[in-house]
Structure formats: C-alpha cells, structure tokens
Amino acid sequence: MSERESMPFDVVIVGGGPAGLSAAIRLAQLAREGEAEISICVLEKGAELGAHILAGAVIEPRALDELLPDWREKDAPLRNEVSSDIFAYFTESKATKLPTPPQMHNKGNYVASLGMLTRWLGEQAEALGIDVFPGFAASELLYEGDTVKGVATCPTGINKDGSHSDAYEPGMELHARVTLLAEGCRGSLSRELIEKFDLRADSQPQTYGLGIKEIWEVSDARHQAGAVLHSIGWPLKSDTYGGGFLYHMENNMVAVGFVVGLDYSNPFLSPFHEFQRYKTHPEIRKVLEGGKRISYGARALSEGGYQSIPRLDVDGALLIGDAAGFLNVPKIKGSHTAMKSGMLAAERVYRTLKNDESLRPYNEEVRNSWVGGELKPVRNIRPGFRKGLWLG
C-alpha cells in the first residue's frame, strides 16, 4: 500500500451501471433486513450515472421485478411496453419479414433508455444510504498477497456538463473487504484480474462485437411507440455476422443501431460506414427522414456467451455484469442477466461479511441460477455463425 490518502469500506463496487447498482441495492437491502451495518461505495468513471450507458434498449424486467418489485409505483422509467415485434431480412431495397426466433420474442418487455434506468437505480441506491461517487475512475487494483484489498482511484477531470476541469486532485485508495468489478466489456481492472489469476483457464476465449447507436427525434406520423424491428442481411455480406435494429421509444424518439461481430474477415470493412448505409434502407429511411439526430455513441459487446464466461471469483473480489460477459446474443439482451449477477454477488458478499464464508461459491451460484439456465442452452448459436449467415 502507498502513502496516498485512504478510505475504508466494507464493499467497493467499480462501475455504476445496472450490474454495479443492482449489487449495491441488493446488499443494502440485505443489510437492512439483517440489521447489519455494511458500508458500500460505488465508483463511476462517467461524470454522472448513465453517462456511458449506450444500449438500445429493449429491457426485460425479470431482474428488476426481483430487485425492486414495486418499481412501477416508484416511477421507474419503463413505461413504453413493446407493441410490435418484427424480424426481417434486408436486401438493398426490400425487407422480407421472417418468423421471429423464439429467443427474440419481446412480449412483456419495454423499449426504454437504459441510461435513464441507470440514473433511476442510482437514486434508489442513494436512498438506501449507499455512497455513489461519479467522476472517479478506478485506476489500480490493490493487493495484499493474492487477496484483492480495494482500488486506487483518479478523478476523470470531467465536469457534469462534459467540460474538462482544470482542478487537480490526487488519487486516493479505497480499501475494501470485498471489491466487485462491474466495469462492463473489457474493463482494465477486470482484464488485469483475469490475467493475474488465469480465470480463463477453463473457458473459451471471449469474442466481441461493436455496437453503434443513434437517438433520433422523428415526427408524430413516423413514430410508433413500442415498435421493435431487428434485421439481418444488407448491407453486410453473408460471411459477416451482424444486423441492425430500430426501437421506437417515448416522446417521438427512436433508437437506431447496428452491430458487427469483430471476427469479420474483410480488412477493409468499416462498421461505422456500414451503419451509415443501413440508415439509407427504405425501411429505416422512412422513419428517420425529416428527423433530427439527438445523440450517438458506440461500445464493445462481449459475444462469447456461456462458454466464454471466466471464473468469477478470487479472494477479495468478484466479477459481475459484462465485465464477465453475460450477454444473451440470440436474445440481444444482457442488462437483465448483468443485474441478476450483481444481485447474486451481493447475496454471496453478505454471507461472507456476516458469517465469514468464502466468496468462492459465487462462481457456481451464478451458473446454477437462471442466468446460467438462460445462457447455457443458447451457447452455440453465436459460434454457429462463424461459417456465415446461412449455415448459422
């Protein structure tokens, strides 16, 4: 340990996304029920919660129903239930409706902003007395032997309005009995932990995709609240994995996006430019034409599925959410599984802190939960596309 200023916590959670906040909320709930005092800190590198959340999103509320059963009464930002669900094959000028694969059915799901849901989860966490620190990135894992003992932080230097701060504050150490890594796909501390303890020894290599998304404001005449479209085919050739989506959100907003598997063989392929072509397709153009782009972004996706999930636990630390890779690729959803992994981690941490139990059962607890039950049966769908669209 260095001479930096330090703060002690029972639990430090790195990442203020759905997984990290769900873990914090569940742990605080258990502490209240058990009349235990557990200090919890959530670090978020974004200037505010939700700032780095870029998913579509069609949200399955299964985990939220378990975590906060009264979420409707608490005015969670899930109000726009899926009203129609289309799966189509695109050629350059036409769209052919296909049967929707059973894993993709969205009955009972919601078209919403995952960023807004994340901010709402942050409010629930703070109401439970959890310390949430946006604007601080965890830059270093702290060890005592082979046990993780917390993290060192550094300010991101970004104000809430997105501007850069000239003020310099030195980093500090947050010491923890347990550290949860909820950094999302390819987080730097998660990668360090996986490599240091060889957590992929019994799993397949992780595979990745790139998702690009824009939010548009469109006219009343072009907006259909709750409508969902997924497509395969054009502009990608059949040897490249990927597809597009168009989700009609609330208030005349639509999310349009495109995902490309990063195992594409054409070195000249540009996912960004393929997305620009995608928006010119008649089915997409007719919605966007005359509209206004409000925001845009991109992020990496962990697509390896069940067989690419590493071991999830070491002494003093657990991996949760997309830091481990719980995306259900055929369902095109991962926030519900990420949230559940955080909740399972919280339950394991609570038993560890209260009864001095090991963290190590967490790995099997996740695999034996409905997370594993959902991901294992579909584990070969994404690998099945390695030889092209039609064989897939």
N, C-alpha and C positions, 0 to 999 in steps of 0.2 A: 504494500500500500504506500502511496506517496504522501506528501505533506499538504495536498490540496484540502480545502475545507470539505467536511463530510456531513452527511445527514443519515441517521439510521431509520430504516423502515423494516417492517416485517416482510412486505412483499413489494417489489418494484416491477412494474409492467412496462415494457418498452414497446410503444405503439398504441395510439389512441384510436384505432379502427374498431370495427364491430367485434372482432375476437378479443382484443385487449379490454374494451369497455365491458363486454359481457362477463369476462373473467372477474373484473373488478366489482361489478354489481353483484354477481353471484356470491363472491367471497364476503362482501359486506352483508348480504342477506343472511348468510350462514353465521357470521359473527354476531349479528343481532339476535338470531334465533337461539344461539348457544350462549348468549350474554358474555361473549369474549371480546377482548379489545385487540383488534388487528389493524395495524397502520398500513395503508395501501397508497401507493403513489403510481400515477400513470404519466409517462413521458410521451409527448407527441412532438415530432420534429416540425410539423406544419405550424404556421402562425396561429391557426385556430383548428379546433377539431373539425374533421371533414374536409380540410383543405386539400388533402392528397387522395381523396376517395373519388375514383373515376368510373366505377362500374355502371352499367347500363341505366337502370337495372330493373329486372323483374325479380321481385323479392318473395321468397317462400317464407311464410311467417311461423314455421314449425318451431324453431328455436326460440323465437320471441314469445310465442304462446307459453313456452315452458318457463322462460326467464321472468317475464312480466305479464302474467295472464290478463291484467287489467289495462293493457296498452291502449286499447280503444278509448277507455274512459280518461286516460292520461294524455289523449290527443297526440298519439304518435303520428308522424306524417305518412301513414299508409291509408289512403282514402280512395284511391283510384284502382278498383279491382279490375282484373283483366276481363275485357268484354268480348274480344275475338282473338283467335289464335291461328295464324296461317304459317305454313311451312311451304316454301316454293323453290323451284329450280329455275334459275335465271339463264336465259341466253342474252345476247346483246340487246335485243329489242322486245323480248317476251318474257312472261313469267308463267310457269305452269305449276298449279297448286298440287302438292303431293300430300299423301297421308301423313299426319303429324306423328312422328315416332313416339311411342308411349312414354319414354323418359322426358319428353319435352312438353307434355301437356301442362297447361298453366292455370287450370281451374282452381279458384281459391287463392291465387297469387295476386300480387299488387305491382302495378307499374308506378315507380316512385324514384325519388332521388336518394341514393344510398348515402350521399353526403349529408342530406338533411336528417336522415335517420340516425346517422352517427352523431350529429350535433345533439339530437334529442336524447340519445343514450348517454351522452356526456352530461346533460342536465340531470338525468336520473342518477348518475354516478355521484355527482357533486351533492345532490340532495341527501345522499347516504353518507356524506362526510368524507368522501374519497378525495385526495389531493390530485388534481389534474394540472399538469404543467405543459401547456402548449408553447412552442417556440424553442424547445430544447431538444437537441438530438443526443442520443446515447452514442458515444464515440468509441467506447472501450469496455470490454468485459474485465471485471476484477476477479482474481482467483486467490484462493488460499490452498495451496497444493493443487489437487484436482477438483476442488469444490468451487463452484461459482459463488462469489460473495457480493455481487452487485455490479454496478456500472459506473463509469465516469461519463460526465456529460459535457457538452459545449453548447452555448447558445447558437442558434442559426443565424442571428443577426438580421432577421426579417421581422418587420413590424406587422401588425394585424392587417394593415391596408396593403400589404405586399411590398412596401418600400423597404430599403435597406437601412439598418440602424448603424450609426457611427459609434455608438457607445460600445465599449468593450468590457465584458465581464469574464473573468477567468472561469474555466470549468470547475466542476466540483464532483465529489464522489457520493453516490447514493449506495449505502451499504444495506444489504437485504439478506434475510434468512432464505428467501426464495426469489428468484428472478424469472419472470415469464417473458419470453421473446415473441412478440406479436408484430413483427416488422413488416409483414407482407412478403411478396415474392422477392427473393434474392436479397434479403436484408443483410447488411455487412456483418453484424454480430452473429446472426443465425448461421451464416456461412462459416464464420470462424469456429463456432461451437461444433458444427457438423464435421468440419475437417479435423479439429483438435481431438475429438473423441471418436472419429471414424464412424459416425452414426449412419452412414450409408452402406456399411459393410454387408448388410443382409437385404438391401433394397436395390432396385434398378436405378440407373441414372435418371435424374429429373429431366423432363423435356419442357420446352417453353413455347409460348405463343406471344404475339404482340397484338394488343387490342387498342384501336384508335376510336375515339368517340367525340361527337359534337352535339351540343344542345342548340336547337333552333326554336325560334318563335314563329309560328305559322298562323295563317288566317283561320277564322272560325269554319269556313267552308271546307278547309283541308284537314281539319283536326277531328279525330275520333277518339275520345277519351277511353283509355284502356285497351286500345287495339295493339296487337303484337304481331310483328312479321319477322320471321327468320328465313334466310335464303342461303342456298349453296349454288355453285356454278359460276357463271360470269361475274366479274372479269377474270377470275382465276382459271387456269387450265386444270384439267382433271388430275394432274400429278402433284398439285399443291393443295394442302389442307387449309381450309378456311371458309369463311362465309360472312354474311352481313346481317344486320338487324335494324329494325325501326320500331321504336316504342313510343306510343302516344301517352304523354304524361298529363298532368293537370295544367290548367291555365294556358292552353294553346301551345304548350311546349312539347317538343318531340326530341327523343334521343336517337341519333342515327350513328351506327358504328360498324366497324369491320375488324375481323380477327384473322390473322395469318399465322399458321404454325411456323415456327422458326427453323424447321427442318427442310425448308424449301431448297430445291437443288439448283434453281436458276440464279446465278450470282448477280444478275442484272435486275432481278425483281425488286421493286420498291413498294413495301406495304402502304406507305403514305400515298403514292401515286395511284395504286390500285384502288384505294379508298376514294380518291377524287373521281376516278372513272365510275365507281359504284354509284356515286350520287347522281350520275347522269342517266342511270337506267330509268325508263319511263315510270316504273312503279315507285321509285324513290323521288324522281324529279317532280312528279305530280303533287307530292306532299310538300316538298321544300320550296318550290318555285314561288317567288314573291315574298318568301320569308326572310328572317334575319338570324344569322348565326350569333349566339349569345356567348358561348364558351366552347373550348375544345381541349383535348388532352390525350395522352397515351400512357399505357402501362404494360409491363410484362405480366404474363399469366403462367402459373405452374400447371402444365397439362399432363404430367406423367401419370396422375391417378394413384390408385391404391398401392400398386406395386412400387411406386417411386417415393412413397412416404418413408422418411428415415426413422430411425429410433428417435423417440420424442422426449426422452428424459435422461438427465445426468444429475449428479449430486449438486443440488442447489439451483437447478434451472430446468425449465420445460419449454418446448416449442409448441406454439398454438397458431391457429389460423393458417394463412397462406405462407407463413414462414416455413411450415411443414409441407403444405400443398394439399389442401382438401377440396380443390375444385372438382365438381362433378361435371366432366366435359360434355357428355351427351345431354345432360340437363341444362347446361350452360349457366350453372349457378354454383356459388361457393360461399356466399355470405352466411347462409343458414348453417352449413357444416362448420364454418370458421367460428361462428358464435357458440355452437354446441361444444366444440373442442375447448374453447375458453371456459365454458361452464364446467366441463369435466375436470379441467385443470384446477379450477377454484375449489371444487369438492375434494380433490386429492390434496391440495395445499392445506385446506382447512384441517383435514385429518392429520397431516404431517405436523402442523403447528400445534394442534391441540393434544394429540396423542403421541407425538414424536415418532410417527410412522415414516416409512421410506416414501420418497417420491416415485420410486421405480414402477409401481403398479400402473401408473398413468398410461404408459405405452399400450398395455393390453386393455385397459379400460376404454380407451378410445376405439381400438379395433373391435371390441366386443359391444360397443354402443351402436345406436342407429346410424352413426357416421360411418363406421366400418360396414354395417349392414347395407347401407346405401351405395357405398363406393365399390365394394368388392365384386358384386355381380356385373358391374359395367366396366370392369378394369381393362378389358381387351378391346373396347370399342375404339378408343383413340389409336392404339397400336395397329388396329385393323386397317387404318387409312394410310399406312406407310407405303403401300404399293399403289396408291391412287384412289380417287374418289369412287370409282365403280366397284372395285374389289372391296373397298371399305363398306 
